[in-house]
């Protein structure tokens, strides 16, 4: 349920709150360093927004030229230029689509105003003038550059650029009838937001339509913004409840006629997670997951008839993982296919042999080919070079805490080749130009601040040696006491961990230990990247104050250790992850310098749930806990995430009971601080009150803090973060005092 990083993310259940926290308070995620670079179509240059002007840099000299000035960005009716929040180009590169005046929709600011700037004529025209302000979503040029499609009010529109004529393609959009975009849970768990696709000939649009009318509303109550309470309803399918009904239609622009794709399976018992027109054809390729998400099918659908056929299917005893190329937390992200060989095959991922590997899957019925081979997982596809026959991807066969660029032959005949510099041990990431000639290479590790360089892919050499990472490596290094270690539990499970020891550490003394946990399938915490061992909520320096700070990755976390490691947690969230953490802690408590009477644990969201479970299930180990925005009862969370990893509660209620912290609340012995935002649309505040009731029933004393109207990130409102950090720090210092004894 619960969280993620800003780098390309595989897990569909990732939650933006941790992304925000890491970026805002830690700023260590390497891939965030390349977010301001947008490559040109030819791959020989890139764009950046600087001082609200669009600047083009041409490589290899990296010379800048302003291509959109503030004057060009100023409408005739205004004295101020448009604030550029996002931009894209037409296929001929002559028109620029500008996104501004944005509003937040759940996680990202995907609603706003769009303007078209014609670089040839210099005209700047607003789209959707007759529609409400800041209501347009996911606007994009048609392939021929003559029109723009967008969503407003859950309906799809096409606007002719030359005449500004607006044509509605759907008219039944409402809160529960959703055209061209998605409901809360599809966005949260599948990163589905942009829900329509242009056909290659610009004559049609394929789109998702969700019917959420059968989804019960969850009510969030706002008590503070007026003297009467205000109810905020959200269509939120709890675990065990049917999903929204979903189907895919193709609408013809000329007459708005629609053809619905005939995909087998009940629409409210399956998910449609990926839809694209097959390049240069009139057909669609669609990925369907069943409700349990342990079966995946690929359909080719005829847009003219709706007829479909299955060309690939896979099942798994646990769940079928969904690879998402790119960063799901950018507004232009879509779940795309990776096309090969003139769109006659795709590059596909599977864990069928026990490791996450790449395969070539034919759209013409030819046998599939495995591309990557061996006892390792690929983590992200970086670039496909069809001319030279290579695929570049991220992996780390020898160290699950690090990340490197590799390549191999697309036809599966090649060996695994390391591409990243051997001297840069840690977390590497890459953004390749479309032609594969250049790339942005970023790097950090626990003692090196994030940095980046432009490289030539052919020889992996920096374009500017003086500004290369290696030339600056000494200046990037910082004093860091982070130590990486492995620990083996009584169950013979080896876990990766990091540890920060106190300043002036004395092995003859005993120190308090603070465990930072997440533990669920959405995220690993033990990474060799800058700032990964920093506690962003602690006001002060934990090492100077005399704390040992530790984090461990248990079975079930998405470390690149094979499918058995990751999927062993199936139907056992709240059990196997908690057991692994506790058994590792027992081994750590054998260290002579650890004080067993001063052991604290904390986490947020899934980490908050783990904190509660550790405090309740192993009270003899954990003496102090701080749990933030935790799921106390697994039956309160959304169906897509929870059913993926736990199965249906109708079939295995016992697993939900065993995994829920509330089941063990009566065992609390130590000091507990529980924190939750009352406006949390993700992990609902009801979890807090359910848990509070249970603790009251057994006369368990604890401290509780509710933040009014704050969401899952508890970031809204003046002074909120300082208050939260102050509360956290004071509670930890009081109940788990720092310093040696």
C-alpha positions as CSV (number, residue, x, y, z in Angstrom):
1,X,0.0,0.0,0.0
2,X,2.2,2.2,0.5
3,X,5.2,3.8,-0.9
4,X,7.8,4.6,-3.3
5,X,10.8,6.4,-4.5
6,X,11.1,8.9,-7.4
7,X,13.3,6.7,-9.6
8,X,11.6,4.5,-12.2
9,X,9.2,2.4,-10.2
10,X,8.0,-1.1,-10.7
11,X,5.4,-1.5,-8.0
12,X,2.0,-0.4,-8.9
13,X,1.0,0.3,-5.2
14,X,3.6,2.9,-4.7
15,X,2.5,6.0,-2.7
16,X,3.5,9.5,-3.5
17,X,3.7,10.6,0.1
18,X,7.1,9.0,0.5
19,X,8.2,10.3,-2.9
20,X,7.4,13.8,-1.7
21,X,9.1,13.3,1.6
22,X,12.3,11.9,0.1
23,X,12.4,14.7,-2.4
24,X,11.5,17.5,0.0
25,X,13.4,16.4,3.1
26,X,16.1,14.0,1.9
27,X,16.7,14.9,-1.8
28,X,18.9,11.9,-2.4
29,X,17.0,10.0,-5.2
30,X,19.4,10.0,-8.1
31,X,16.9,10.0,-10.9
32,X,15.3,13.2,-9.6
33,X,18.5,14.9,-10.8
34,X,17.6,14.4,-14.5
35,X,13.9,15.5,-14.2
36,X,14.6,18.9,-15.7
37,X,16.0,17.5,-19.0
38,X,13.6,16.8,-21.8
39,X,15.2,15.4,-24.9
40,X,14.5,16.7,-28.4
41,X,13.1,14.2,-30.9
42,X,16.3,13.9,-32.9
43,X,18.3,13.2,-29.6
44,X,21.0,15.8,-30.4
45,X,19.7,18.4,-27.9
46,X,17.6,18.8,-24.9
47,X,15.2,21.4,-23.4
48,X,15.1,23.0,-19.9
49,X,12.8,25.6,-18.4
50,X,15.0,28.4,-17.0
51,X,13.6,31.6,-15.4
52,X,10.3,30.6,-17.0
53,X,11.8,30.6,-20.5
54,X,12.3,27.5,-22.6
55,X,15.9,26.9,-23.4
56,X,17.4,24.5,-25.9
57,X,20.9,23.0,-25.4
58,X,22.6,21.4,-28.3
59,X,25.2,18.7,-27.8
60,X,28.0,18.0,-27.6
61,X,28.9,21.7,-27.0
62,X,26.0,22.1,-24.7
63,X,25.3,25.6,-26.0
64,X,22.0,27.2,-24.9
65,X,19.5,29.1,-27.1
66,X,16.2,30.6,-25.8
67,X,13.5,29.2,-28.0
68,X,10.5,30.5,-26.1
69,X,11.0,33.8,-24.4
70,X,8.9,35.5,-21.7
71,X,7.6,37.9,-24.4
72,X,6.4,35.0,-26.5
73,X,4.8,33.4,-23.5
74,X,2.8,36.5,-22.6
75,X,-0.8,36.4,-23.9
76,X,-2.1,39.6,-25.5
77,X,-4.6,40.1,-22.7
78,X,-1.9,39.9,-20.0
79,X,1.2,41.7,-18.8
80,X,2.7,38.5,-17.3
81,X,4.0,35.4,-19.1
82,X,2.4,32.0,-18.6
83,X,4.0,30.0,-15.9
84,X,5.3,26.8,-17.6
85,X,4.4,23.7,-15.6
86,X,4.7,21.3,-18.5
87,X,5.2,21.4,-22.2
88,X,5.2,19.2,-25.3
89,X,5.8,19.6,-29.0
90,X,3.8,18.7,-32.1
91,X,5.3,16.1,-34.4
92,X,6.7,18.7,-36.7
93,X,8.2,20.6,-33.7
94,X,6.5,23.8,-34.8
95,X,3.9,24.0,-32.1
96,X,4.3,23.9,-28.4
97,X,1.6,22.8,-25.9
98,X,1.9,24.6,-22.6
99,X,0.3,23.5,-19.4
100,X,-0.2,26.2,-16.7
101,X,-2.5,27.3,-13.8
102,X,-2.5,23.8,-12.6
103,X,-4.5,22.2,-9.8
104,X,-3.8,19.0,-7.8
105,X,-5.8,15.9,-8.5
106,X,-5.1,13.3,-5.8
107,X,-1.3,13.0,-6.2
108,X,-0.2,15.2,-9.0
109,X,-1.3,18.6,-10.5
110,X,-2.9,17.1,-13.6
111,X,-5.7,19.6,-14.1
112,X,-5.1,23.1,-15.5
113,X,-5.2,25.4,-18.5
114,X,-3.5,24.5,-21.9
115,X,-2.2,27.0,-24.5
116,X,-0.8,26.4,-28.0
117,X,2.2,28.5,-29.1
118,X,2.8,28.4,-32.9
119,X,6.5,29.1,-33.4
120,X,6.0,29.9,-37.0
121,X,3.3,32.6,-36.6
122,X,4.1,33.5,-33.0
123,X,0.4,33.1,-32.0
124,X,-0.5,32.0,-28.5
125,X,-3.9,30.5,-28.1
126,X,-5.8,29.1,-25.1
127,X,-7.5,25.8,-25.5
128,X,-10.9,25.0,-24.1
129,X,-12.0,28.6,-23.6
130,X,-15.7,27.6,-23.2
131,X,-14.8,25.1,-20.5
132,X,-14.2,25.8,-16.8
133,X,-10.9,27.3,-15.8
134,X,-8.2,24.9,-14.8
135,X,-10.3,21.9,-15.9
136,X,-8.3,20.5,-18.8
137,X,-6.4,17.3,-18.4
138,X,-3.8,15.3,-20.4
139,X,-3.9,17.5,-23.5
140,X,-1.9,16.2,-26.4
141,X,-1.4,16.9,-30.1
142,X,-2.8,14.6,-32.7
143,X,-0.1,12.9,-34.7
144,X,-0.8,15.2,-37.7
145,X,-0.5,18.2,-35.4
146,X,-3.8,19.7,-36.5
147,X,-5.8,19.0,-33.3
148,X,-5.5,18.6,-29.6
149,X,-7.4,16.1,-27.5
150,X,-8.0,16.6,-23.8
151,X,-10.3,15.6,-20.9
152,X,-12.5,18.0,-19.0
153,X,-15.2,17.0,-16.5
154,X,-14.6,13.3,-17.2
155,X,-15.4,13.8,-20.9
156,X,-13.1,13.8,-23.9
157,X,-12.9,16.7,-26.3
158,X,-11.0,17.4,-29.5
159,X,-10.2,21.0,-30.5
160,X,-9.2,22.1,-34.0
161,X,-6.1,24.3,-33.6
162,X,-6.8,26.4,-36.7
163,X,-10.4,27.2,-35.9
164,X,-10.6,26.7,-32.1
165,X,-13.7,24.6,-32.8
166,X,-14.3,22.2,-29.8
167,X,-16.0,18.8,-30.4
168,X,-17.1,16.7,-27.5
169,X,-16.4,13.0,-28.1
170,X,-18.3,11.8,-25.0
171,X,-21.1,13.5,-23.2
172,X,-22.0,11.2,-20.3
173,X,-19.1,12.0,-18.0
174,X,-19.8,12.4,-14.3
175,X,-18.3,11.7,-10.9
176,X,-18.8,8.0,-11.5
177,X,-18.9,7.7,-15.3
178,X,-15.3,8.5,-16.1
179,X,-14.1,8.9,-19.7
180,X,-10.4,9.4,-20.6
181,X,-9.1,9.3,-17.1
182,X,-9.4,7.2,-14.0
183,X,-10.8,6.8,-10.5
184,X,-8.8,7.1,-7.3
185,X,-7.6,3.5,-7.0
186,X,-6.6,3.1,-10.7
187,X,-4.4,6.2,-10.3
188,X,-3.0,5.2,-6.9
189,X,-2.2,1.5,-7.6
190,X,-1.6,1.3,-11.4
191,X,-0.4,4.9,-12.0
192,X,-3.2,5.2,-14.6
193,X,-4.1,8.9,-15.1
194,X,-4.0,9.7,-18.8
195,X,-6.8,7.5,-20.2
196,X,-6.9,8.2,-24.0
197,X,-4.7,7.5,-27.0
198,X,-4.6,9.0,-30.5
199,X,-4.7,6.6,-33.5
200,X,-1.6,6.9,-35.8
201,X,-3.8,8.5,-38.5
202,X,-5.3,11.1,-36.2
203,X,-8.8,10.0,-37.1
204,X,-9.7,8.1,-33.9
205,X,-9.1,8.1,-30.2
206,X,-9.1,5.0,-28.0
207,X,-10.1,5.6,-24.4
208,X,-10.9,4.0,-21.1
209,X,-14.3,4.3,-19.6
210,X,-14.8,3.5,-15.9
211,X,-18.2,3.1,-14.3
212,X,-17.7,3.7,-10.6
213,X,-21.4,3.9,-9.8
214,X,-21.3,0.7,-7.8
215,X,-18.3,1.8,-5.7
216,X,-19.3,2.9,-2.2
217,X,-18.2,6.3,-1.2
218,X,-15.9,6.8,1.7
219,X,-16.5,10.1,3.6
220,X,-13.8,12.3,4.8
221,X,-15.1,15.0,7.2
222,X,-13.6,18.5,7.3
223,X,-14.4,20.1,10.7
224,X,-12.2,23.1,10.5
225,X,-12.9,25.2,7.5
226,X,-16.3,26.4,8.6
227,X,-18.6,26.3,11.6
228,X,-20.4,23.4,10.0
229,X,-18.7,20.2,9.0
230,X,-18.2,19.4,5.4
231,X,-18.3,15.9,3.9
232,X,-15.8,15.0,1.2
233,X,-16.9,11.8,-0.6
234,X,-14.5,9.5,-2.4
235,X,-15.3,6.6,-4.6
236,X,-12.9,4.2,-2.8
237,X,-13.2,0.4,-3.3
238,X,-12.2,-1.3,-0.1
239,X,-10.5,-4.7,-0.1
240,X,-13.1,-7.4,-0.8
241,X,-15.3,-5.0,-2.8
242,X,-15.8,-5.2,-6.6
243,X,-13.6,-2.9,-8.7
244,X,-15.0,-0.3,-11.0
245,X,-16.4,-1.7,-14.2
246,X,-13.9,-0.8,-17.0
247,X,-14.0,-1.0,-20.8
248,X,-12.1,0.4,-23.8
249,X,-13.8,2.2,-26.6
250,X,-12.6,3.7,-29.9
251,X,-14.3,6.9,-31.0
252,X,-14.2,8.2,-34.6
253,X,-13.5,11.9,-34.6
254,X,-15.6,12.8,-37.7
255,X,-18.9,11.5,-36.4
256,X,-18.2,10.5,-32.7
257,X,-19.3,7.0,-33.4
258,X,-18.0,4.4,-30.9
259,X,-16.9,0.8,-31.0
260,X,-16.4,-1.0,-27.7
261,X,-13.6,-3.6,-27.5
262,X,-14.9,-7.1,-27.0
263,X,-12.6,-8.4,-24.2
264,X,-13.5,-11.6,-22.4
265,X,-14.1,-11.5,-18.7
266,X,-16.5,-9.5,-16.5
267,X,-15.7,-5.8,-16.6
268,X,-15.9,-5.5,-12.8
269,X,-13.7,-8.5,-12.2
270,X,-10.8,-7.5,-14.3
271,X,-8.5,-4.6,-14.8
272,X,-7.4,-3.0,-18.1
273,X,-4.0,-1.5,-17.3
274,X,-2.3,-0.8,-20.7
275,X,-3.9,0.3,-24.0
276,X,-2.1,1.5,-27.1
277,X,-2.6,1.6,-30.9
278,X,-0.2,-0.7,-32.5
279,X,2.1,1.6,-34.6
280,X,1.0,2.1,-38.2
281,X,-2.1,0.0,-37.7
282,X,-5.8,0.5,-36.7
283,X,-5.5,-2.2,-34.0
284,X,-5.1,-2.0,-30.3
285,X,-2.9,-3.9,-27.9
286,X,-4.5,-4.2,-24.5
287,X,-3.2,-5.7,-21.2
288,X,-5.8,-7.2,-18.9
289,X,-5.2,-8.4,-15.3
290,X,-7.8,-10.4,-13.5
291,X,-9.1,-9.2,-10.2
292,X,-6.6,-11.2,-8.1
293,X,-3.8,-10.0,-10.4
294,X,-2.3,-13.4,-10.8
295,X,-3.2,-13.7,-14.4
296,X,-2.2,-11.4,-17.3
297,X,-3.5,-11.5,-20.9
298,X,-2.5,-9.5,-23.9
299,X,-5.2,-8.9,-26.5
300,X,-5.0,-7.5,-30.0
301,X,-8.3,-5.7,-30.7
302,X,-9.7,-4.5,-34.0
303,X,-10.8,-0.9,-33.6
304,X,-13.3,-1.2,-36.4
305,X,-15.2,-4.2,-35.0
306,X,-14.1,-4.6,-31.4
307,X,-13.1,-8.2,-32.0
308,X,-10.2,-9.4,-30.0
309,X,-7.8,-12.3,-29.6
310,X,-5.3,-13.3,-26.9
311,X,-1.7,-13.4,-28.0
312,X,0.0,-13.9,-24.7
313,X,-1.0,-14.9,-21.2
314,X,0.8,-15.7,-18.0
315,X,-0.2,-16.7,-14.5
316,X,1.5,-16.8,-11.2
317,X,0.9,-18.5,-7.9
318,X,1.2,-15.1,-6.2
319,X,0.8,-12.1,-8.5
320,X,1.9,-11.0,-11.9
321,X,4.2,-8.0,-11.5
322,X,3.7,-5.0,-13.8
323,X,6.7,-3.3,-15.1
324,X,6.3,0.4,-15.7
325,X,9.0,2.0,-17.9
326,X,9.6,5.5,-16.9
327,X,8.6,7.5,-13.8
328,X,5.0,7.1,-12.8
329,X,5.1,10.3,-10.8
330,X,5.4,12.6,-13.8
331,X,2.2,14.0,-15.3
332,X,3.0,12.7,-18.8
333,X,3.5,9.1,-17.6
334,X,1.5,6.4,-19.3
335,X,1.8,2.6,-19.1
336,X,3.3,2.0,-22.5
337,X,4.4,-1.0,-24.5
338,X,8.0,-1.2,-25.7
339,X,7.7,-1.9,-29.5
340,X,10.3,-3.8,-31.5
341,X,10.8,-4.9,-35.1
342,X,8.4,-2.6,-36.8
343,X,5.8,-3.1,-34.1
344,X,5.6,-6.8,-34.9
345,X,6.8,-7.7,-31.4
346,X,7.2,-6.1,-28.0
347,X,9.8,-6.2,-25.2
348,X,8.1,-7.8,-22.2
349,X,9.0,-8.7,-18.7
350,X,8.2,-11.8,-16.7
351,X,9.4,-13.6,-13.6
352,X,8.4,-17.0,-14.9
353,X,11.9,-18.5,-14.5
354,X,12.2,-17.1,-10.9
355,X,14.0,-13.9,-12.0
356,X,12.7,-10.7,-13.5
357,X,13.8,-11.0,-17.1
358,X,13.1,-9.5,-20.5
359,X,11.4,-11.4,-23.4
360,X,10.6,-10.7,-27.0
361,X,6.9,-11.4,-27.4
362,X,5.6,-11.6,-31.0
363,X,2.3,-10.1,-32.1
364,X,2.2,-12.6,-34.9
365,X,2.2,-15.9,-32.9
366,X,5.9,-16.6,-33.2
367,X,7.7,-18.2,-30.2
368,X,8.8,-15.8,-27.5
369,X,12.6,-15.2,-26.9
370,X,14.2,-14.6,-23.6
371,X,16.5,-11.6,-23.9
372,X,18.2,-11.4,-20.4
373,X,19.4,-14.6,-18.8
374,X,20.9,-15.6,-15.5
375,X,20.4,-15.4,-11.8
376,X,19.7,-11.7,-11.6
377,X,16.8,-9.2,-12.0
378,X,16.6,-6.3,-14.4
379,X,15.1,-3.3,-12.6
380,X,14.5,-0.8,-15.4
381,X,14.8,-0.6,-19.2
382,X,16.9,2.4,-20.2
383,X,17.2,2.2,-23.9
384,X,16.5,-0.1,-26.8
385,X,19.0,0.1,-29.8
386,X,17.3,-1.8,-32.7
387,X,20.0,-0.8,-35.2
388,X,22.9,-2.3,-33.2
389,X,20.7,-4.9,-31.6
390,X,21.2,-4.0,-27.9
391,X,19.0,-3.3,-24.9
392,X,20.3,-1.2,-22.1
393,X,18.9,-1.8,-18.6
394,X,19.5,-1.3,-14.9
395,X,20.5,-4.2,-12.7
396,X,22.7,-5.2,-9.8
397,X,23.5,-8.9,-9.8
398,X,26.1,-8.7,-7.0
399,X,24.7,-6.1,-4.6
400,X,21.0,-5.6,-4.0
401,X,21.6,-2.1,-2.5
402,X,23.2,-0.7,-5.7
403,X,22.2,0.0,-9.3
404,X,24.2,-0.2,-12.5
405,X,23.7,0.1,-16.3
406,X,24.1,-3.2,-18.3
407,X,23.4,-4.2,-21.8
408,X,22.9,-7.4,-23.8
409,X,21.8,-8.5,-27.2
410,X,18.2,-8.1,-28.1
411,X,18.1,-11.5,-29.7
412,X,19.1,-13.2,-26.5
413,X,22.5,-14.4,-27.8
414,X,24.6,-11.9,-25.9
415,X,26.3,-11.9,-22.5
416,X,25.6,-9.5,-19.7
417,X,27.9,-6.5,-20.2
418,X,28.5,-3.9,-17.4
419,X,28.3,-0.4,-18.9
420,X,28.5,1.8,-15.8
421,X,32.0,3.0,-14.7
422,X,33.5,0.4,-12.4
423,X,34.9,3.1,-10.1
424,X,31.4,4.5,-9.3
425,X,30.1,2.0,-6.8
426,X,26.6,2.9,-5.6
427,X,23.4,4.0,-7.3
428,X,23.6,5.0,-11.0
429,X,20.8,6.1,-13.3
430,X,20.6,7.1,-16.9
431,X,18.4,9.1,-19.3
432,X,19.2,8.2,-22.9
433,X,18.5,10.5,-25.8
434,X,16.0,9.1,-28.4
435,X,18.8,8.4,-30.9
436,X,20.9,6.7,-28.3
437,X,23.9,8.9,-29.0
438,X,23.9,10.8,-25.6
439,X,22.7,10.2,-22.1
440,X,22.5,11.9,-18.8
441,X,24.4,9.8,-16.2
442,X,23.6,10.4,-12.5
443,X,25.4,8.9,-9.5
444,X,25.4,8.9,-5.8
445,X,26.2,6.7,-2.9
446,X,26.1,6.9,0.9
447,X,29.1,9.2,1.0
448,X,28.8,11.0,-2.3
449,X,26.3,13.7,-3.1
450,X,24.2,13.3,-6.2
451,X,25.8,14.5,-9.4
452,X,25.3,14.1,-13.1
453,X,27.2,14.4,-16.4
454,X,26.3,14.2,-20.1
455,X,28.0,11.2,-21.8
456,X,28.5,9.8,-25.3
457,X,26.9,6.4,-25.2
458,X,29.3,4.9,-27.7
459,X,32.3,5.2,-25.4
460,X,30.6,6.1,-22.2
461,X,32.9,9.1,-21.9
462,X,31.8,12.5,-20.5
463,X,31.2,15.2,-23.0
464,X,33.0,17.6,-20.7
465,X,35.8,16.0,-18.8
466,X,36.3,18.9,-16.5
467,X,32.7,18.7,-15.3
468,X,32.5,15.0,-15.2
469,X,31.5,13.1,-12.1
470,X,35.0,11.6,-11.8
471,X,36.7,15.0,-12.1
472,X,34.5,16.3,-9.2
473,X,34.3,13.1,-7.2
474,X,36.5,14.4,-4.3
475,X,34.5,17.5,-3.9
476,X,31.3,15.5,-3.9
477,X,32.3,13.3,-1.0
478,X,31.0,13.9,2.4
479,X,31.7,12.5,5.8
480,X,29.4,9.6,6.3
481,X,29.4,6.9,9.0
482,X,26.8,4.8,7.1
483,X,27.8,1.1,7.2
484,X,26.2,-1.6,5.1
485,X,26.0,-5.0,6.6
486,X,24.3,-8.4,6.2
487,X,22.7,-10.3,9.0
488,X,21.5,-13.9,9.1
489,X,18.5,-14.8,11.2
490,X,17.7,-18.0,13.0
491,X,15.6,-19.0,10.0
492,X,18.8,-18.8,7.8
493,X,17.4,-15.6,6.0
494,X,20.1,-13.2,5.0
495,X,19.0,-9.6,5.1
496,X,20.7,-6.4,3.9
497,X,21.0,-3.5,6.3
498,X,22.6,-0.1,6.8
499,X,23.7,1.3,10.1
500,X,24.8,4.7,11.3
501,X,26.8,4.6,14.5
502,X,27.1,7.4,17.0
503,X,29.9,10.0,16.7
504,X,32.8,9.0,18.9
505,X,31.5,5.5,19.1
506,X,32.8,3.4,22.0
507,X,32.3,-0.3,21.6
508,X,32.6,-0.8,25.3
509,X,29.4,1.3,25.9
510,X,25.8,0.5,25.2
511,X,23.7,2.7,22.9
512,X,20.0,2.9,22.0
513,X,19.1,1.6,18.6
514,X,16.3,3.1,16.3
515,X,15.0,0.9,13.5
516,X,13.5,2.5,10.4
517,X,11.1,0.2,8.7
518,X,8.9,-0.1,5.6
519,X,8.9,-3.9,5.0
520,X,6.2,-4.2,2.3
521,X,6.3,-5.1,-1.5
522,X,6.2,-1.4,-2.6
523,X,9.6,-0.3,-1.4
524,X,13.1,-1.3,-0.2
525,X,14.8,0.9,2.3
526,X,18.4,-0.3,2.2
527,X,20.0,1.5,-0.7
528,X,23.5,2.7,-1.3
529,X,22.4,6.2,-2.3
530,X,23.0,9.6,-0.8
531,X,20.8,10.4,2.2
532,X,19.1,7.0,2.4
533,X,20.2,6.7,6.0
534,X,19.1,10.2,7.1
535,X,16.1,10.5,9.4
536,X,14.3,13.5,7.9
537,X,11.9,13.7,10.9
538,X,14.6,14.0,13.5
539,X,15.4,17.6,14.5
540,X,19.1,17.3,15.2
541,X,21.9,14.8,14.4
542,X,21.1,11.3,15.6
543,X,24.7,10.2,15.5
544,X,25.9,13.2,17.5
545,X,23.1,12.7,20.0
546,X,24.2,9.1,20.5
547,X,21.7,6.9,18.6
548,X,22.4,3.8,16.5
549,X,20.2,4.1,13.4
550,X,19.4,0.9,11.4
551,X,17.2,-0.2,8.6
552,X,16.8,-3.7,7.2
553,X,15.1,-5.2,4.1
554,X,13.1,-8.4,4.8
555,X,11.7,-11.0,2.5
556,X,8.9,-9.4,0.5
557,X,10.6,-6.1,-0.2
558,X,11.3,-5.5,-3.9
559,X,15.0,-6.0,-3.7
560,X,16.6,-7.5,-6.9
561,X,17.0,-10.9,-5.2
562,X,14.6,-13.0,-7.3
563,X,10.9,-13.8,-7.3
564,X,11.0,-16.2,-4.4
565,X,12.4,-13.5,-2.2
566,X,9.8,-10.9,-3.3
567,X,6.8,-13.2,-3.5
568,X,7.3,-15.1,-0.3
569,X,5.2,-12.4,1.4
570,X,2.1,-13.4,-0.6
571,X,-0.9,-13.6,1.8
572,X,1.5,-13.0,4.7
573,X,1.8,-9.2,5.0
574,X,2.0,-8.5,8.7
575,X,3.5,-12.0,9.3
576,X,6.6,-12.9,7.3
577,X,7.9,-9.3,7.1
578,X,7.3,-8.7,10.8
579,X,8.9,-12.1,11.7
580,X,12.0,-11.3,9.6
581,X,12.5,-7.9,11.1
582,X,12.1,-9.2,14.7
583,X,14.5,-12.1,14.1
584,X,17.1,-9.7,12.7
585,X,16.6,-7.4,15.6
586,X,17.2,-10.3,18.0
587,X,20.6,-10.9,16.3
588,X,21.4,-7.2,16.6
589,X,20.6,-7.2,20.2
590,X,23.4,-9.8,20.7
591,X,25.9,-7.0,19.8
592,X,27.6,-5.9,23.0
593,X,27.2,-2.2,22.2
594,X,23.4,-2.3,21.8
595,X,21.2,-1.5,24.8
596,X,18.2,-3.9,24.8
597,X,16.2,-1.6,27.0
598,X,16.4,1.2,24.5
599,X,15.1,-0.2,21.3
600,X,12.8,2.0,19.1
601,X,11.1,1.5,15.8
602,X,9.3,3.9,13.5
603,X,7.8,4.0,10.0
604,X,5.2,5.7,7.8
605,X,2.3,4.2,6.0
606,X,3.3,0.6,5.4
607,X,6.2,1.3,7.7
608,X,3.7,2.6,10.3
609,X,1.8,-0.7,10.0
610,X,5.0,-2.6,10.5
611,X,5.9,-0.5,13.5
612,X,2.5,-1.3,15.1
613,X,2.9,-5.0,14.4
614,X,6.4,-5.1,15.8
615,X,5.4,-3.3,18.9
616,X,2.4,-5.5,19.4
617,X,3.8,-8.9,18.3
618,X,7.2,-8.5,19.8
619,X,6.9,-6.3,22.8
620,X,9.9,-8.0,24.4
621,X,12.1,-6.5,21.7
622,X,10.7,-3.1,20.8
623,X,10.2,-0.7,23.7
624,X,9.3,2.5,21.8
625,X,7.3,3.0,18.6
626,X,6.3,5.9,16.4
627,X,3.7,4.9,13.7
628,X,2.6,7.4,11.2
629,X,-0.4,7.0,8.8
630,X,-0.5,3.3,9.4
631,X,-3.0,0.7,8.2
632,X,-4.2,-0.8,11.5
633,X,-6.8,-3.0,9.9
634,X,-6.0,-4.5,6.5
635,X,-9.7,-4.7,5.6
636,X,-9.8,-0.9,5.4
637,X,-7.4,-0.5,2.5
638,X,-8.1,-0.4,-1.3
639,X,-8.8,-3.6,-3.2
640,X,-6.1,-3.3,-5.9
641,X,-3.1,-3.2,-3.6
642,X,-4.4,-5.4,-0.8
643,X,-5.9,-8.1,-3.0
644,X,-2.7,-8.2,-5.1
645,X,-0.6,-9.2,-2.2
646,X,-3.1,-10.9,0.1
647,X,-5.7,-12.5,-2.1
648,X,-9.4,-12.0,-1.6
649,X,-10.6,-11.7,2.0
650,X,-13.7,-13.8,1.1
651,X,-11.3,-16.7,0.4
652,X,-8.7,-16.1,3.1
653,X,-10.0,-13.9,5.9
654,X,-7.6,-15.5,8.4
655,X,-4.6,-14.0,6.6
656,X,-6.1,-10.5,6.9
657,X,-6.7,-11.0,10.6
658,X,-3.2,-12.4,11.2
659,X,-1.6,-9.5,9.3
660,X,-3.5,-6.6,10.9
661,X,-1.9,-4.8,13.8
662,X,-5.3,-4.3,15.5
663,X,-5.4,-8.0,16.1
664,X,-2.4,-7.7,18.5
665,X,-3.1,-4.3,20.1
666,X,-3.8,-5.9,23.5
667,X,-0.1,-6.9,23.7
668,X,1.2,-3.4,23.8
669,X,3.8,-2.9,26.6
670,X,6.1,-0.2,25.5
671,X,5.6,3.5,24.6
672,X,3.6,4.2,21.5
673,X,3.0,7.4,19.6
674,X,0.4,7.1,16.8
675,X,0.0,9.9,14.2
676,X,-2.6,10.2,11.5
677,X,-4.1,13.0,9.2
678,X,-7.8,13.2,9.4
679,X,-8.0,14.0,5.7
680,X,-6.0,11.0,4.5
681,X,-7.6,9.8,1.3
682,X,-5.1,6.9,1.0
683,X,-4.9,5.2,4.4
684,X,-8.1,6.4,6.0
685,X,-8.3,8.0,9.4
686,X,-10.7,5.3,10.4
687,X,-7.6,3.2,11.0
688,X,-6.6,5.5,13.8
689,X,-10.0,5.4,15.6
690,X,-10.3,1.7,15.2
691,X,-6.9,1.2,16.8
692,X,-7.6,3.8,19.5
693,X,-10.8,1.9,20.4
694,X,-8.9,-1.4,20.7
695,X,-6.2,0.1,22.8
696,X,-8.7,1.7,25.1
697,X,-10.6,-1.6,25.5
698,X,-7.4,-3.1,27.0
699,X,-6.4,0.0,29.0
700,X,-3.3,0.4,26.9
701,X,-1.8,3.9,27.5
702,X,-0.3,5.6,24.5
703,X,0.1,9.0,22.8
704,X,-2.0,10.0,19.9
705,X,-1.8,13.0,17.5
706,X,-4.4,13.7,14.8
707,X,-3.6,16.4,12.2
708,X,-6.8,18.0,11.0
709,X,-7.5,17.7,7.2
710,X,-3.9,16.6,6.5
711,X,-3.6,13.9,3.8
712,X,-1.3,10.9,3.8
713,X,1.8,13.1,3.5
714,X,0.8,15.2,6.5
715,X,2.3,18.1,4.6
716,X,-0.5,20.6,4.3
717,X,-1.0,23.6,6.5
718,X,1.3,26.2,7.9
719,X,3.9,24.9,10.4
720,X,2.8,21.3,9.9
721,X,6.2,19.7,9.2
722,X,8.0,21.5,12.0
723,X,5.3,20.5,14.4
724,X,5.4,16.9,13.3
725,X,9.2,16.7,13.4
726,X,9.2,18.4,16.9
727,X,6.7,15.9,18.2
728,X,8.6,13.0,16.7
729,X,12.0,14.1,18.1
730,X,10.7,15.0,21.6
731,X,8.9,11.7,21.9
732,X,11.9,9.6,20.8
733,X,14.3,11.5,23.1
734,X,12.0,11.1,26.1
735,X,11.1,7.4,25.7
736,X,14.3,6.2,24.1
737,X,16.9,8.5,25.6
738,X,20.1,9.0,23.5
739,X,23.7,8.5,24.5
740,X,26.0,5.8,25.7
741,X,25.7,4.0,29.0
